[in-house]
Amino acid sequence: MAIGNMASASLTQSKGGSHQRCEHALELLHTHRGNPSEEIDRVLADDPQCVFGHCLRAALIVLADNPTARPALAASVTAIEAAKTGVDKRLLRHADAARAWLKGDPGLAAERYGAIAVEWPRDILALVVAHAFDFRFGWRHMLVDRIDQVLPAWVATAPGYASVLAMYAFGLEENGQYDRAEAVARRALALDPRLPAAIHVISHVMEMQGRTAEGLKFLAATESVWGKGTAFSVHLAWHQALFHLDAVDPHSALAIYDSQIAKPGASEMPALADASALLWRLQLRNIKVGARWHLLADRWETHSFAGVRPFYAVHAMMAFAAVGRPAAIARVFAALPRTDAGNVSLSAPQDALAAPFCEALLAFARSDYAMSVEWLKRVRHIADHCGGSLAQCDLIHLTFTEAALRARKARLARALVAERSAQKPTSLLNQLLQRRVLTMSAVA
């Protein structure tokens, strides 16, 4: 059950409707609708001693992975621990898990949130956070296994069940179980037709299977659900643009960038990462994007990269490399973890990937395609551990393929294009790449 349903011992410390408002914020969080952070801020302003509210705020900060929010997280952890007399021990476990992240140990935080979900399998807050860590670390089997561990405790009538199914479906998709993933996601949608996370999974399945026309139709039919006011609004627009790119319609993709992704004032890192990823794909296609790179780089410049996930730093590098901003480039490199890509720990392959991929991006941007190829050769074995989904990590393979083509490395280009085409034989983009390889072979 939801975390608040078993936290009765803490409710005596909360004013009137704080618990119900926290339950509402929790629903906003796991359904990705509305703004749970704003709701929790209001709850804590009215009731600073609400332990449930502090658990929620701590989890939201950990989920956002925002180093600038450390003071607020520290305050919430302290508030939970200060109220420990009579407080449900599960809430103290949430404080312990959040404190691990606060101390700079996300692996331990993942372990502790996961342990909460094992002991209390209906604690959807702990489950959501543990699931997010599984995704960030590239622990793809755990995206499935963690949900398998708790599903027997859930029933279809339990609040949050559709969200649990959506998490499960995403894990299945990331592990290549596309038919099961789509079936589970559609079951989640049947239970909650307004669940953008389930729509997201189906979009991923269609993307990975090369069902481009069907994907465009599906997202158009569901846009009233995901288009505004959800945590997936920008990201699903990005998926829509990917379908257009796969259909060799870059101008429609660029129109989506302008209308739905690069909205005025949008400066949060997930949205900026989607913007960078789309513009870089357009750059790989030699599509002129005008001043868009400069405007995007300006937004990235407002961020500090100290302590930021490498996934975001790499996407900032795309913008800085595209427009040539040496100071910003140096700032990103200074913030990146330095790990030997040839000796990668299981916990942080994305750390080992980040710096070489950034070097490859810089080489590509200055038209040194042979050097870009050399950098990417070093990390292709961990390219699917970029800190994002398989669809997001595919940008590395696309860059590798395009660099090989432009460097006139015919054998490598032929192998990379064959690999892409085997995975998505109906892709018009892959068919275009095949024609380029044949032309190269004819003159090589």
PyMOL commands that set and color helices and strands:
alter all, ss='L'
color gray80, all
select helices_A, chain A and resi 3-6+8-11+18-31+36-46+51-64+67-82+89-102+106-119+124-136+140-153+161-174+178-191+196-208+212-226+233-246+250-261+269-284+292-301+310-323+326-335+349-365+369-382+390-406+410-423+428-443
alter helices_A, ss='H'
color red, helices_A
deselect
rebuild
show_as cartoon
